[in-house]
């Protein structure tokens, strides 16, 4: 009886805390920087639901779905609805072993994907199933699982847009585009070199990346990891931790998912360094990536991303680390992406040179590369000067407020007192 009373009191305290947290989120919907306090934490699912609901909310998309559903429900259903239901169950059975996923959750996933297929008028790619499963898992025991799942449709499409921001060509079949393949290879190999140089050199021993045929083998792996935001290769707990970090950031960091893939290689480094062929390495990775220990994964994640700011106060209207593509007519010729990690803290150590470049382009001197970046972004010179003046020091901020930009301390204090 005493134990029952104890747990009852404990649950009551948790419910109060949970309610206060929900109120805090609702009252500060525009102050997403508050979430910095939850960075690197293993969130309880109650908190995760509220944070995701805040960050993934897509009112326009949800309202559009609600209107179509009430006007004519058939306009929200794909003609492949039955096949989508079967495929949803197959994906869940394959990737959710031992995880609770009831019939209502499967049905909700089918409803969302069926509507998305009807909306985009294109057969669903596998990566969309991978993106839907974690969303349904997080909200499976909440009021969001209802018919129709209006809010969940918005949440899911926001996650899809996160992938499209990293790779705008995710839904386009690019056949033998060497520039596109080289770009994906460079992003991953330079991320791997940043995380662990020995693994990077090991990859160059197993694959001749200047050879398009061998490079394609790595590209196929990288694209599957990126497009599923890691879930195809990570277990659910590691996936939810990763998605927490990505979703909470004030500015998206396009290079983050490539660094996370490199972290999974680091977690399996001891065995990977023993292999003599690519086939051995990739077979091991497929069979063991979902077995990566949560404590090891989060430890390496913190070590890598502890040098990044949670948000970037230097630029106005900045697209942080966005993968930029140059689209030329319908062929969508892809040039090398320009990744600018504006959220990166100034390193105390000298930067390592970028040693992996598979594009047919002569190496540039640092001065030439800087001038090229300035030409791409007219604001870069002003921002660089501000960085020098600030000497890498974060701008002053008040708790619960978005950091001020281009404002002196006296004016900032006056605003903060309002």
C-alpha positions, 0 to 999 in steps of 0.5 A, a space after each residue: 500500500 505504501 508503494 502504491 502511495 509513493 508511486 502515486 505521489 511520484 506520478 502526480 509530481 511528474 504530471 505537474 512538471 509535464 504540465 508546466 513544461 507544456 505551458 512553457 512551450 506554448 507561451 514561448 513558441 517564438 523563443 526556440 532558443 529556450 530549447 538549448 537547455 535540452 541539447 545533448 539530453 536523453 529526453 523522456 518521451 512526454 517532453 519529446 512530444 511537446 518539443 517535436 510538436 512545437 518545432 515540427 508544427 506546420 499549420 498551413 499544411 495541416 489546415 490544407 489537409 483538414 479542409 480536403 478531408 472534410 470537403 471530400 475525403 477521397 481527395 486525401 486517399 491515394 489510389 495505391 492506398 492498399 499497397 501503401 498499407 501493406 508496405 507500411 506494415 512490412 517496413 514496421 515489421 522489418 525495423 521495429 523488432 521488439 518495439 510497440 507498434 499497434 494497429 492504430 499506429 500502423 493505420 495512422 502511418 498509412 493515412 499520412 503516407 497515402 495523403 502524401 502520395 496523392 499530394 505529390 502525385 508520385 510513387 512513394 520512395 522508401 525513405 518516406 516510410 523511414 521518416 514516418 516510422 519515428 514520427 508515429 513512434 513518438 506520438 503513438 500514445 498521444 492525442 495526435 493519433 486520431 482520425 484524421 491525424 491533422 497535426 501529424 500530417 504537418 509534422 511529417 511533411 516538416 520532416 520531409 522538408 528537412 531532408 529536402 533542405 539537405 538534398 533537394 534532389 532526393 526525389 529526382 533520379 540522377 543517373 550517373 551524374 558525376 558532379 552530384 556523386 562527387 559532392 555527396 562523397 566529398 561531404 561524407 569523406 571530409 566529415 569522416 576526416 574531421 571525426 577520425 582521420 584513420 577511418 578516412 584513410 582506411 576508406 581510401 584504401 578500400 575504394 578509389 574514389 576518383 573512379 566513378 564506378 567505385 565512388 557510386 558504391 559509397 554514394 549509394 550508402 551515403 544517400 540512404 543514410 542521409 535520406 532516412 535521417 539515419 533511421 535506416 541504419 540506427 536503432 530507434 533510441 539512437 535515431 530519436 536522440 539524433 532527431 531531437 538534436 536536429 529538430 531543436 536547433 534554431 538553424 538547420 545544419 546541413 552537414 550534421 547528418 554527414 558528421 553523424 554518419 561518420 560518428 557511426 563509423 567511429 563507433 564501429 572503428 575497431 572492427 572496420 579497421 581490420 577489413 581488407 575489402 569494401 564488401 566486408 566493411 559494408 556487410 559488417 556495417 549493415 549488420 551492426 550499425 543498429 547495434 551501436 550502444 546508446 552511451 557510445 553514440 551519444 558520447 561521440 556525438 557530444 564530442 563532435 558537436 560540442 564545438 558548434 553553437 546551438 544557434 548562430 547570432 552573426 548572420 541576418 536571415 541566414 541559411 546555415 549550412 544549406 547545401 546549395 545546388 545550381 540547377 540548369 534547365 531540366 537536366 538539373 546539372 549539380 555543381 559542388 555544394 558550398 557548405 558554410 558552417 556558420 554555427 561553428 564555434 571558432 576552433 582553438 586548434 588550427 583547421 585541418 586541410 580539406 583533403 578529399 575532393 573528387 571533382 575535376 577542379 584545380 586546388 585553390 589557395 585560401 585567398 582565392 577560395 575566400 574571394 569565391 565565397 564572398 562572391 556567392 554571398 555579398 554579406 559574407 565580408 561584413 559578417 567576417 569583419 563582425 566575427 573578427 571584432 567580436 573575436 569569436 565571443 557569443 553575443 550577449 543574450 537574456 534567458 528566454 530571448 532570441 539573441 540580438 543582432 547588430 545592437 550595442 549592449 546599452 540598447 540591448 539592456 533597454 530592450 531586455 528591461 521592457 
